[in-house]
Amino acid sequence: MKTIAYAAKDAHSALAPFEFDYRALRGNDVAFEILYCGVCHSDLHMARNDWGGTVYPVVPGHEIVGRVTEVGGDVTRHKVGDIVAVGCLVDSCQQCDQCDHGEEQYCRNGRTDSYNSPDRIDGELTRGGYAKHLIAREEFVLKMPDGLDVAKAAPLLCAGITTYSPLRTWGVKQGSRVGVIGLGGLGHMGVKIAAAMGAHVTMISRTPDKQQDAAELGAHAFLLSTDAEEMARAADCFDLIIDTVPVDHDINPYMPLLDIDGTLVLVGQVGPIGQPTTLPLIFGRRRIAGSLIGGIAETQEMLDFCAEHGVLPDVEMIRMDQINEAFDRLDRSDVRYRFVIDMASLEAAA
């Protein structure tokens, strides 16, 4: 199947139209036409090879919603016409202990990412959602529940599950005290989901101009991290803090905010952070942890939860030919709070 897409051909060029051939369907494959694709900061990093390891040409996109057009002969979970979704994963070994536990993102034998990842069978590079079509193994194709606006839901497949998973892992429930550091694509989903779980949610930000937005998103309180007196008064006030800051930063000011046995979970920065001191860890039995998306079952659970509670990201819809401008705006943090590409615009753009 020949399809069209937008791809980065090297680390320095703009994304541009690109054609490629998809494999013939295997027995357990689902093919779908992509309707909407979210734009994640990871797409920008991968296109520019910020983390190393990008293989060009790369077709980004791992927040994908579409309509099934064809299924393999062994497929039982989906049928032609279904509205479905694919997130960051399209395959894993399905045999290790982590896959058995529904934690495919930690597959011992290496997960297969939605793009820039070798297919487990033929070794061909996977292509992402900035394309007209996608093919994925049926176990990794999610059902879009009734009640979710498919035009806005795509960022749930990355930003949504990235914040939902640690909230579930650390047992957030009615009355839990949750802080969210950073009000961006991840942070605004953390606020919305934690509030929907019944937590008392505090937005923690370096700038006071985020306070009104935080309140409108569902935050119950606002903490200005550059105000030493406010920070001191907030000591021991949180059971869990989700840190969504996507760059190297000092986490030491946030550790005393945790109560005994509290946890700071890093979900934004991939790479170095400022050197932490052990004092608040030892004297408060506090923890620093990390979290990477979620497994397939948990991602489906997140979609169902968001449908039940009316949780959707705040999005700005763009055309495919606006993707390079969107990347530039991501660099400047000029979006509230996620871009979504209307993929109906792809053919005209390409």
N, C-alpha and C positions, 0 to 999 in steps of 0.2 A: 504494500500500500504506500503510494507516494503521498507525502504531506508537506505542507508549508509551515514555516515557523519564522521566528526572529532569533538570531544567534549572535553571540560574540565570537569573532574569528581570531582575535588575539586580545591581550590584556589592555591594549591601548585604543582599540577602535570602538566606535559606536555599535550598538546592536543593529543588525541589518537583516533583510529578508534572506531566507535560507530554505532550501528544499532537501529532503532526505527520504529514504525508503524505510518503512516499517517492515518488520518481519511478518511472515504469514502467522495467523493465529495458531497457538498451541491449544491442546484440548482444554486447559484450565484458564485460558486467557479471556479477558473482557476488553473489547475495543469501544471507545466512545469518542464522540465529538465534544471538544472542549467549548463550554459556554462562557465560563468566567475563570480568570486566574489571578490570584493575589500576587502582589509584588512585595517580596520580603527583602530585608537588608542583606540576608544571606545571598540572594541572587546577585546583588551588586558586588559583594565580596568575591563571589565565585567568578563572575564575569571579569573582574579585574585581577584575579589570581592573588588576592590579598592574603590568603591562607596557604598558598602554594598548592600544587597538585591538580590545577585545572587543566583538562585536556580539551583542546580546541578542535573544531568549533563546538561551543557549548550552548545548548538551548536551556535556559533557566526555567524556574517555575515549579513550586511544590505546594501550592495552595489551589487545588484544581477541582472544578465542578463541571460536570458534563452530562450528556445524554447517551445511553448505550446504543450503539449501532450494530454490533455483531458480538456473538459469544461463541467460544469454543464448544465442542461437542460434549465435554464433561462438566460444563458449568451448570450449577444448580442454584446459586445464590442470586443471580441477576438475569434479567431478560431484556430484550430489545425494547427501547423506549423508557427504561428506568432512568431517573435522575440519580447520579452517583457522584462520589467524590474520591479523590486520591490525595494523600498528604505527602509527607517526606519520604515514605518508603514504598517500594513496589515488590520487594521480595526479601526473604531471609532463608536460612537453611531449613527451618521448620523441624529441626531434630534435636537441638541442644537444650539445655535446661532453661535458658532464658526464653527461647521460643515456646517451650512447653508452658512457661509461666505467663505467656502473653506479653512478654517484654522484648518484642522483636527488634526494638531499637538498640538493644544490647546483645544482639546475636553473637555468640562465641565465634562463629565462623564467618562473620562479616555480613552486615545487612547490605541490601542493594538499594541505594538511594534513587529518588525519582529522576535525578539527572546527574551527569558526570560520574557515572558508576558503571562498572562492567556487568553486563547481564550474566547471571549465574550459569546459564547453559551455553550460549554462543559467544560470550565475551564482548559482544557489541556494546558500545557506550549507550547508556540510557539517555533519553531526551525528555525534557520537562514540559511544563504547561504553557509556554509561550509558543504554542503550536496549535494546529487545527485538530489533531487527533492525539490520542494516547492509548497505549495498550499496556495492561497490567494483569498480573496474576489475580484470580478472582478473590482469594483470601485477603488481598490488600486493597480491594475496592469497597468503599464504604457506602452505606445506604443513606441518602439524604432524607431525614425525617420530615413529615408534613409539619408545616408551621414555620419553617425556616425560609427566609427570603433568599432564594438561590443567587440573586444578584449581589448580595452582601455577605454571604456566608463563607466565601472562599478563605479569608484569613483565619477562620477557625481551625483550618487544617494544619497551621503551624503556630501562629500566635496564640490561638485558643488552647490547643493541647499543651503548648509549652508552659503555660501558666496553670492550666487545669491540673496537670499531672502532679506537680509538687503540692498543690493545695489538697489533693486527694491523698497523696502519699503520706503527708504529715497530719492527716486527720482533721482538716478544718471542718467545723460544723457551726451550728447556731451558737453564737456567743464567743467564738474564737476571736482573738485579737491579732489582726493581720496588718502588716505594713507593706506597702509597695513602693519601691524606690524607682523613680523615673517614670514620667508620663509620656510614653511613646506608643509604638505599635504593640509591644508586649505589655507595657504597664497599664494601658487603658483596658486591655482584656483582663489583666489580673484584678483590677479594681472591680470590673463588672461581674466577673465570675465569683470572686470571694464574697461580694455583697449578696449575690444570688444564693450562695450557700448559707447565708445567715450570719456571716462574720461581721465584726465591727472593723471597718476598713479605714486605714489612715494612709493618705498619699504623702510620701516623703520626697521633697523636692528641694533643689538648690535655689529656685527662683519663686517669688510669691505670685507671679503672674499665672501660675498653673492652678491656683486655688479654686477659682470658679469652675473651670473645666472639670477638675477632680470631683467637685460636689455634684455637678450635672451627670457625671458618669456613675455616681453612686457612693463615693467616698463619704464617710461620716465625719472625718476630721482631716486636718492638714498640718503637716509638720515641716517647718522650714529648716533644712539641715545646716544652713549657714548661720543660724541664730543659736549661739552657744547656750543661752539661758533656756530657750525652748527645748533644745536637745537634752539638757540636764534634767528638766522637769519630766521628760519622757522616758527616763531610765527605767528599766525593768517592766516596760509596758506592753511588750509584744510576745506572743507565742511563736509567731512565724513572720519572717520578713522575706519577701520575694524581691531580689535585686535584679532589675532588668537593664541596668546601665550597660551599653554595648561597647564601652571602651575601657582601657586601663584606668583604674581609680582606686582610691584609698577606702577600704571597707572598715577601718578601725573606728571611725566615729559612730558607726551603726551598731557595733557589737554590744555596747552597754544598754542599748534600747531593748534587748531581748531579756525576757524573764528567765529564771532558772529553767534549764532544759529547753530553752528556745533555740531556734535554728534560723540561720541566714542562708537562703538558697540562691545560688548564682545561676541565672538563666540567660544573661545577656552577653557578657564578655567571654569570648573564646580566646584565651591567651593569658598573658601576665596580668596580675593585679598588684597593687601596692602591698608591701610585706606586712602581714598581719602580726599583731602582738598577741601573745598567748594569755595575758593576764585576764581579760574578760572570759576567755574560754575556760580556764582552770577555776577561777573563783565563782563562776556562775554555771558551770557544767553546760556551757553553750556550745553550739556547733556551727561550723561552716560546711555547707554541702553544695553539690551541683545537681542539675537535672537536665535531661535531654529528651525533649518531646514526650511521647508516650507510646505504648504498644497499640496494636490495631483495635483490640477489644476496648481499651480505655478511650481511644479516639472516637469510636462509635458511641460509647457512653457519654463522652463530652458533647457530641452533636445532639444526642437525645436530650441531655440536660439543658443545653442552650435552647432547643426547641420548646421544651416544657416551660422554661423560665423566661422566654423572650429575650435571650441574650444574643446580641449581634454586634460585630465590630462597627465602629464609625468609619465609613469608607468614602473615598473620592473615586468616582468612575473615570477611567481614561480610555482612549483609543490605543490600539497597538502602536501606531506611529508616534505616540507621545511617550514611549517607554524611555528614551534617552533623556528627555526632559525630566521624567519622573525620577530616574536614577540621580540626576544632578540635584533635584530637590531633596531626595533622601539624604544625600551628603550634607545638605544644609538643615536637616530636620524640619523641612518645610512641608509637612503633611499632617492632617488630623483625620485618622491616625494610620490608615492603611490605604494604599492604592489598590484598585481592582481593575483589571483589563477586561473590557467587553470584547470577547473574542470574535464576535460578529464583525468587528472592524478589521480582522486580520487579512482577509482576502484582498480588500481594497488597498490596505497598506502595503501588502507584499507584491 
